[in-house]
């Protein structure tokens, strides 16, 4: 997630496919939206590639990983 911005503006969450380096950027208003955007990303990648997302990685910033996110991986 990027940006220290005022509350009325959005931040972005970025997902990068390691092999292809294809990048998806989703605008969001709250950190709690990360999981729903990850689901969209995961569904799209799996549909396009016919492969499952098996090992999501992060930059170590755990504040964006909710209980819902970690239990549904």
N, C-alpha and C positions, 0 to 999 in steps of 0.2 A: 504494500500500500504506500502511496506516495503523497507527500504534501502536508505541511503545517499550514492549513488554510483556515480562514474564518468559518464558523459553523454553517453559514448559509451557502457556502460553496461545497462542491463535492471533492472527493479524493478518488484515486484510481487504484485498482488492483490489477496486477499484470501477471499473466501466466505465459510461460515460455516452454515450448516443446523442445526437449533437449536434443533430439536427433535432427529435426528439420530446422530448428531455431525459429519456427513460426511463432509469432507473438500475438496474444489476445489481450486487449486492454478494456476493462470494464469500469465505467464511472460508478461511484457509489456515494451515498450520503452518510452511512454509518458502517463501522467495522463489522457489525453483525451481519452485513450483507455478503461477506467473503464466501461463506459456505454456499449460498445460492448461486453465486457467480462461478464458483468452482464446479458445481454440478452442471451448469450450462457448458462450461469449458470441457469437462470430462465427457459429457454426452456427445458433443460435437466432434471431439478428437476420436473417440471410439467409433463413431459412425463413419468418419472420413477414412480412418486407417484400418478398420477391422481388427484393431488390437486394443487390449484393455490398458487403462492407466493403472500401473501396479505400484509405483513408488513415488508419490508426490514429494518434492523437496521444497524447503523454504530457506530464506536467508537467516534463519534462526530467530526471527522476531515472533515469539510465541503469543504475543498479545492478540493476534488476529485469529488464533485457533481456538474456537469455542469447543465446549464439550460435545456439541452436536457434530462438529466437524471431525474431531478425532475419533468418535465412536462410529462414524459412518464411512470410514476409509476402508 
